[in-house]
Amino acid sequence: MFRNLIIVALFLAVAGPIHAHADTTHNHDPVLVGQWFANAADGSLTSLTLEAGGKFILDQRAGSSDERTYMCGTWERAGSTIDLSIQAQKTRQSDGDIIEATTHSSGQFKVLKTSRNSLVLRIDRKVISLHRS
């Protein structure tokens, strides 16, 4: 019994640093971390939150209808893109029907420009200019 406890303790001592090292290999670019917002001329709103720990939330709302897209998951900076692992995604169509993704997926936002308070992304086929709150 005592021997098994020592083996478990040694395993945890070795496994802890390996897990901590694995987190340092992710690129959660500190320049991008924060809350970003965009208001378009048509009244649509986009809100993007990129957390330092790697989580993201994207909420897009149409200005003239009930259409809305929401997704969340994890993100990582990869050169000129933000790679996404999407754990949840919902879309409310203009008729009010809600479509929810039943599987996890991946995606990308193309980073067109960054500065301290400005972030220009291509999300799907739209170019969105976001600003910090």
Phi, psi and chi 1 to 4 in degrees:
 res  aa     phi    psi   chi1   chi2   chi3   chi4
   1 MET       -  -48.8  172.3   79.1  171.8      -
   2 PHE   -61.9  -39.1 -176.7   69.4      -      -
   3 ARG   -62.3  -41.1 -178.2  176.1  177.2 -145.1
   4 ASN   -63.7  -38.2  -70.4  -18.6      -      -
   5 LEU   -64.5  -39.9  -70.9  174.6      -      -
   6 ILE   -65.2  -41.9  -68.9  174.3      -      -
   7 ILE   -62.2  -44.1  -67.9  171.1      -      -
   8 VAL   -63.8  -43.6  169.4      -      -      -
   9 ALA   -61.6  -43.0      -      -      -      -
  10 LEU   -64.7  -40.9  -72.5  173.0      -      -
  11 PHE   -61.9  -45.4  174.1   76.6      -      -
  12 LEU   -65.3  -36.6  -68.8  174.9      -      -
  13 ALA   -64.6  -37.9      -      -      -      -
  14 VAL   -78.6  -40.5  171.9      -      -      -
  15 ALA   -69.4  -32.7      -      -      -      -
  16 GLY   -57.6  -56.4      -      -      -      -
  17 PRO   -62.1  -32.9  -24.6   33.4      -      -
  18 ILE   -63.7  -43.8  -67.9  170.7      -      -
  19 HIS   -65.1  -42.8  176.8   67.5      -      -
  20 ALA   -62.3  -38.5      -      -      -      -
  21 HIS   -66.4  -35.5  176.2   68.9      -      -
  22 ALA   -62.1  -36.1      -      -      -      -
  23 ASP   -66.9  -29.2  -74.1  -15.6      -      -
  24 THR   -74.3  -10.7   61.9      -      -      -
  25 THR   -83.7  -10.8   62.0      -      -      -
  26 HIS   -80.2  148.0  -66.2  -71.0      -      -
  27 ASN  -111.2   87.6 -175.7    5.6      -      -
  28 HIS   -99.1   76.2  -56.3  129.5      -      -
  29 ASP   -43.1  115.4 -172.2  -14.4      -      -
  30 PRO   -62.7  -23.1   12.1  -18.5      -      -
  31 VAL   -64.2  -31.6  171.2      -      -      -
  32 LEU   -91.4  -15.7  -59.6  178.9      -      -
  33 VAL   -64.9  132.8  170.6      -      -      -
  34 GLY   141.4 -171.1      -      -      -      -
  35 GLN  -105.1  130.9  -67.2 -177.0  -43.6      -
  36 TRP  -123.4  142.6  -59.8   90.0      -      -
  37 PHE  -137.2  149.4  -61.3   94.2      -      -
  38 ALA  -142.6  134.8      -      -      -      -
  39 ASN  -117.9  120.4  -65.7  -30.5      -      -
  40 ALA   -91.7  163.8      -      -      -      -
  41 ALA   -60.6  -28.7      -      -      -      -
  42 ASP   -81.6    3.3   66.0   -0.7      -      -
  43 GLY    92.1   -3.2      -      -      -      -
  44 SER   -72.5  151.1   62.0      -      -      -
  45 LEU  -123.3  138.6  -99.6  129.0      -      -
  46 THR  -127.6  132.3  -60.8      -      -      -
  47 SER  -127.0  128.0  168.3      -      -      -
  48 LEU  -130.1  125.3  174.5   63.6      -      -
  49 THR  -115.4  124.9  -58.2      -      -      -
  50 LEU  -118.2  113.3  -61.7  170.7      -      -
  51 GLU   -91.6  151.2  -64.4 -179.6    6.0      -
  52 ALA   -62.1  -30.0      -      -      -      -
  53 GLY   -78.5   -4.0      -      -      -      -
  54 GLY   106.9    2.3      -      -      -      -
  55 LYS   -90.4  150.8  -66.2 -177.2 -180.0 -180.0
  56 PHE  -137.3  155.5   84.3   92.2      -      -
  57 ILE  -138.2  127.7  -61.5  170.2      -      -
  58 LEU  -119.9  127.4  176.0   69.8      -      -
  59 ASP  -130.5  116.9 -170.4    3.2      -      -
  60 GLN  -120.5  128.3  -65.5  179.5  -63.6      -
  61 ARG  -125.2  134.1  -60.4  170.6 -172.4 -130.3
  62 ALA   -73.9  151.1      -      -      -      -
  63 GLY   -83.7  -29.3      -      -      -      -
  64 SER  -113.1    4.9   58.3      -      -      -
  65 SER  -148.2 -177.7   71.1      -      -      -
  66 ASP   -87.2    8.1  -70.9  -24.4      -      -
  67 GLU   -64.0  140.0  -68.6  177.9   84.7      -
  68 ARG  -156.7  143.5 -179.9  179.0 -179.8 -172.1
  69 THR  -125.9  132.4  -59.9      -      -      -
  70 TYR  -132.5  134.1  170.7   87.6      -      -
  71 MET  -147.7  152.6   69.9  173.0   70.8      -
  72 CYS  -148.6  161.4   64.1      -      -      -
  73 GLY   165.5 -139.7      -      -      -      -
  74 THR  -122.5  156.0   58.1      -      -      -
  75 TRP  -135.2  160.2   71.2  -79.3      -      -
  76 GLU  -155.2  137.9 -173.5  169.0  -21.6      -
  77 ARG   -77.7  130.9  178.8   78.3 -175.9 -102.9
  78 ALA  -134.5   82.9      -      -      -      -
  79 GLY    66.5 -117.4      -      -      -      -
  80 SER   -93.5   15.8   64.9      -      -      -
  81 THR  -130.7  161.9   64.1      -      -      -
  82 ILE  -112.4  112.0  -61.6  172.4      -      -
  83 ASP   -83.7  135.9  -70.7  -22.1      -      -
  84 LEU  -118.7  141.7  -52.5  171.7      -      -
  85 SER  -114.2  108.1  174.7      -      -      -
  86 ILE   -94.1  115.6  -56.6  164.6      -      -
  87 GLN   -91.7  -29.3  -84.1   89.7   40.2      -
  88 ALA  -142.3  139.3      -      -      -      -
  89 GLN  -149.1  129.4 -176.4  171.1    6.0      -
  90 LYS  -132.1  143.1  -66.6 -178.6 -178.5 -179.4
  91 THR  -130.9  126.8  -56.8      -      -      -
  92 ARG  -102.8  120.9 -178.6  173.6   56.0 -155.6
  93 GLN   -82.2  168.7  -61.4  176.9  -29.4      -
  94 SER   -61.0  -25.7   58.9      -      -      -
  95 ASP   -84.4    1.3   62.1    4.8      -      -
  96 GLY    95.2  -12.7      -      -      -      -
  97 ASP   -65.2  139.2  -73.7  -16.0      -      -
  98 ILE  -110.2  127.9  -64.0  175.4      -      -
  99 ILE  -111.0  125.2  -60.6  169.9      -      -
 100 GLU  -117.0  129.4 -175.9  172.4   -5.2      -
 101 ALA   -67.3  137.1      -      -      -      -
 102 THR   -99.5   -6.2   57.3      -      -      -
 103 THR  -128.2  159.7   60.2      -      -      -
 104 HIS   -76.8  149.9  -64.7 -117.3      -      -
 105 SER  -143.2 -179.3   61.1      -      -      -
 106 SER  -126.2  162.3   61.5      -      -      -
 107 GLY  -162.1 -179.4      -      -      -      -
 108 GLN  -145.8  145.9  -77.1 -173.5  -23.5      -
 109 PHE  -111.2  131.8  -61.5  154.2      -      -
 110 LYS   -86.0  123.6  174.8   79.0  171.9  165.7
 111 VAL   -86.4  114.4  178.4      -      -      -
 112 LEU   -94.5  -32.4  -58.8  176.2      -      -
 113 LYS  -161.7  141.1 -179.6 -178.9  173.5 -172.6
 114 THR  -135.4  145.5   61.0      -      -      -
 115 SER  -149.3 -176.9   69.4      -      -      -
 116 ARG   -56.4  -42.1 -174.0  169.2  178.8 -122.9
 117 ASN  -122.8   14.2  -67.8  -45.0      -      -
 118 SER  -137.9  138.3  176.1      -      -      -
 119 LEU  -141.1  120.0  174.6   60.8      -      -
 120 VAL  -110.4  120.8 -178.9      -      -      -
 121 LEU  -124.4  152.8  -61.7  175.9      -      -
 122 ARG  -102.4  113.4  179.6  169.9  -49.4 -146.9
 123 ILE  -114.7  117.2  -60.5  175.7      -      -
 124 ASP    57.4 -118.4  -64.8  -35.5      -      -
 125 ARG  -106.8    4.4  -67.9 -178.0 -156.8  106.9
 126 LYS  -101.5  140.3  -65.6 -179.8 -176.9  178.4
 127 VAL   -94.9  124.6  173.1      -      -      -
 128 ILE  -123.0  127.1  -60.3  173.0      -      -
 129 SER   -99.7  110.2 -178.4      -      -      -
 130 LEU  -105.1  153.1  -59.8  134.4      -      -
 131 HIS  -133.0  151.5  -58.3  -81.4      -      -
 132 ARG   -70.1  151.9  -70.5 -166.7 -166.2  -89.9
 133 SER   -83.2      -   60.3      -      -      -
